[in-house]
Amino acid sequence: LKMKAFQNVCRQLRSSKGFSVKTVALGDFSTSCYLCDRKKKVNPYEKVDQEKYSHLVQSVLSFRGLVHTPESLFEEDALLYGPVSKHKPPKQEEEAIIPQNWFPIFNPRRSVKPNASYPSTPLKIPLQRTVIPSVTRILQQTMTKQQTFYLERWKQRMILELGEDGFKEYTSNIFLQGKRFHEDLEYILSLSPQGNVKERGENLESGYIQSVQHILKDVSGVRALESAVQHETLKYSGLLDCVAEYQGKLCVIDWKTSEKPKPFIRNTFDNPLQVVAYMGAMNHDPNYSFQVQCGLIVVAYKDGSPAHSHVMDAKLCSHYWAKWLLRLQEYTEKNKNENMQKTD
């Protein structure tokens, strides 16, 4: 570093009037008096007039360079090693947990042809009140600690903003809006189950219905509406929204409302588990003669903005089915332990 500074001084002297500096080979320059053979080597710079150039020599000897700052260090690292990668390191794949209550989601004894056993009117099997738990209850009872935390934090924030009574009124209105939305859809889809639903429901003033218009244009062949399903082997039940063809593929359709956009399927939380739970139950329920291998989640918005649709193919459904079986297993074990504690 001192050598570089001294060279800069020499260049300045050469360019100045009245001065003449002779360039000397760098190999002859030495800042140390230490020699391996302990013999003193003649330094050509000793002939320089020290008094005349004392201020320059002092400047060279006292040169310490720039003080490093965090910013300069980052710039130096970027120059040497390239820009810092902002991508998180890939997570190590967790060991796959196989559910103990394994049961296939698809029924090999049923046809998957779209036109097989086509009903003249959509099925609407009423939900029977039994001791068998519902899909909704199972998912609520097995939420992760993270889900519970964020749900409770949202609840407390809303109570602080609206008050206890205001929060109750808010949740009641949300429930009524969702119920009315499902009733409007049931009316629209039941008008002509075998035809396309294009232009149906356009006269309804609901913002949610306007939101799903572009989805309804691709829905046809309605098989079931607000119909109950029950899995006799895995012992759970539920009430699915709709089974119909979407873009030519038979799907279990779940209609949802939301105040916030949900453009990705990960934004829908446990909704995919709910869909595959209905699919697995329906595919093995004797009340249904057809089989479904696809799911569809539709998220509608009150302001009428286009709804987001999330299609679940057979591979994705199988992925979520394994997760659902784990949640069902967790629920079963949890209730078993609670019953044992009550007995004790």
N, C-alpha and C positions, 0 to 999 in steps of 0.2 A: 504493500500500500504506500509506504514511504518512497519507494522507488518510482512509482507512478506519479506521485506528487512532484518529485524532483525533476522528472522528465517534462512535466507541464511547465515548471519554472524555467527550465532550459529553453523550451520553445518560445516562451515569452521573452526571454533575454535575446534570443536570435532575432526576433522581430523588432526589438527596440533599437533605436539609433544610438550609436556610440558604444555598443556592446558587441562582443564577439565571443561566442562560446563554441568550443570544438567538441564535436560529438565523440564520445569514447565508447568502445564496445562494451556491451552490458556484461560480458563475461569478466571484465576486469574490475567491476564494482563489487565492493564488499563492505557490509556494515558491521562486520565482526572482526576482532583481532585474533580470534581463535583459529589455529591451523592444525591439521592432523599431524604434520611433521614438526610442530612447535617452532618452525622457522618463520620469522617475520617477513611478510611480503610487502613490497613497496607499493604504497597507495598513490596513484597518479593524482588524486584530488588534493593531496597535501600541498601541491604547488599553487593551489588557488589562493588568492588574496582573501584570507578569512575576515580581516577587518573591513575590507571594502564591501564584501557581500555578507556581512554578519547577519543583517536583517533577513536575507533570503535563506541562509542556512538555518537560522532559528525558526523561520516559518516552516521549513521542510521537516526539521526535527520534531517540532511540536504538533505536526499534522496528525490528527487522530481519526479522521474520517467522520461520517455522519452517524449520529446516534440512532440506533434502530428503534422503531416504534412498531406496535402491533400491525399497523397498516402496511409499513414497509416490509415486515416479515412475510405477510400474506402475499404481497406483490412478488417478493423474491421466491417464495415457494411456488407461486403460479408460473413464474418464469422457468424455474428448474424442473418442476414436476407436472405442470399443466394445471388447469382450473380444478378447483375442489368439486368432487362429485356430490350432488345433493340427494342422490338416490339412496334410500335406506338399504342396508345389506339384506340380501334375501334371507327370509326366515327358514330355519331348518324345518323340514317337513315333520309334522307331529305324527306319532305312530297312530295308525288308523285303529279306532276302537270298533270292534264288531259287536252289534247288539246281541244280547243273549236270546231275545225274543224274535229272532229273525223270521220274517215271513215275506214272500214276494209281493210286490206291489201290483204286478200284472198277473192275470189269470190265463194260463195256457189253454184252458178249455173253452175260452170265449173267442168269438170272431172279433177282428179289429177293422173289418170293412165298414166304411162310413154309412152304407145303406142297409146294413144288416139289422133286422128286427126294428124297422122304423115305426114309431108309434104314431097313431093318427092325431093324438093330442098330447101335449107335454105331460109327463108324469109329475104328480104333486103328492107325494106320500107324506102324510102328517107325521110330525115328530112325537114319538111316544115317550112319556115320562117314565123312565126306568132308573134302576140303580147304576146302570152303566154310565160312566162319566162321558161328558161331551168333549169334543176336540178343543173348544174354547176354554173349558175348565182346565184341561190337561196343560195347555200352553200357559195359562195364567199361573198355575201352581208350580211350574218348572222354569220360570224366567230366571235368567242368570242374574248374579249380583249386580253386574253393570247395568242391565236393563232395569232392574228394580231401582237402582240409584237414580238413573236419569229420569225415570217416570215419577219418582217421588220428588225430585228437584223441580221438575216441570209443574207438578201439582202445587207445591209450596209457593212457587213464583206466581202462579195464577191466583192463588188465594190472597197473597199480598197485594196483588193488583186489583182483584175484583171483590175480595172479601169472601167469607164462607158462603153466604147466600148467593152472591153473584156467581161464584164458581159452580154451585149446584145448578143454577139457572143456565149457565153456559153449557155444562155437560148435558143437561136435559135437552137443550136446543140442538146440540150436535147429534144426539141420539135420534131425535125426531126428524131432523134433516136426512139422516142416513136411512131411516125407515121409509120416509116418503120417497126418496130416490129409488129404493128397491121396489116399492109398490108401483111407481111409474114404469120402471123397467119391466116388471112382470106384466103390466098391462100392454106395453108395446110389443113384447116378445110373444105374448100369447095370442095376438090378433091373427097371425098367420104363421104358425110354426114351421110349415114346410117351405115357405117362400123366403125371399130376402127381406130384411127389415129396412131397406133403403126408404127414406122419406117418411118412415113411421116415427111419430113422436116429435116431429119438427114444430108442431104447434104448441107443445108444452112450454110453459114459461120458465121452467126450472133451469138454472144455470148448469147444474150437474148433467141434465139431459143434453143440453147444447154441447157440453164438453165431450160427450161420448158419441156424438153423431158420426164422426169419421170411423169409429170402431163399429158401430151398429151396421154400417153399410157393408161390412165384411162378415156379418153374422147371419147364419141361416141354419135350417134343419134343427130347430130347438127340440131337444129330447126330454128335458126335465127342468122344472122351475120351482125354486123354494121347496126342494124335496129332501126328505130325510134319508140318511144312509146309516148302516150299522155293520160293524165288522164283528161277526160272531166268534171268530177265533181270537182276535186281539182284544175284544171286549171294550169297544168305544163306539160312540155314535156322533152324529152331527147333522147339520142342515145346510146343504150346499145351495148356492145361489142359482146356478144355471149350468146345464150341459147342452152345448150346441156346437155347430161347425163354425170355426173361425178360419177364413181363408182356405176352406176345403178340408180342414183337419178337425176331428172331433175333440173338444176340450172341456174340461171343468173350468168354468169361468167364475172368477171371484170379483165382484164389483166393490170398489172401495172409494171413500171420499177423503179428501185431505185439504188442509189449509196451506200446506207447503208443497212445493213441487217435489216429485219423487221420480226423477228420470232414470234411475238405475234400480235393478231388482234388490240390491243390497239396502236400498232406502226403505224397503217395505217390511223390514224386520222379520216377524214370524209368519207373514202371509204365505210364503212358499210352503212352509210346513203344513199350514192349514189346507192348502190346495191338495198336496199329495196325500194328506190324511183322508180327505174326501175321496180322492181317486182310488186309493187302496181299498177303502171300505166299499165303494160302489162296485168296483171290479169283482168283488167276492160276495156282494149282497144278492140273494136270490130274487129280490124284487126287480132287479135290472137284468136284461138279457144281453146288453151290449157292453163293450169295454172301451175305456178311454186311456190313451197313452200320452196325452198332452195337457198342459195346464195354461191358463191365461189369467193374469192379474191386471185389472184395469183400474187406474187411479183417476178419478174425476175431480174437477175443481169447480167451486161455487161460482166463480166469476165467468165461467163458460169457456175458459182457455182450453185448448185441446188436451184431452186426457192422455196420460202415458200408459202404454200397454207393454206388458212384459210376458213374452211367450216362453213357456217351459217345455222343451222337447223331452223325449223319453229318457235320454241320458241325464239331463239336468233333474228330471223328476226322480230318477233312481238315486241321485246324489242326495237330494233333500229327504227322500224316503228313509234313508239310513239315519239321518239326523232326527227325523220324527220318531223312529223306533227307539232311539236313545232317550228322547224326552218322555215317551210313553213308559219305558222301562224305569226311568227315574221317578215318575209319578207313582207307578205301582209299588216300587220299593218304599217310597216315602209314606204312602198310605198304610202299607203293611207294618212299618215300624210304629206309626201312630196308633194303629189298632192294638198292637202288642203292648204298648205303654198304657193304653186305656184298660186293657185286661188286667195288667199287673196292679 
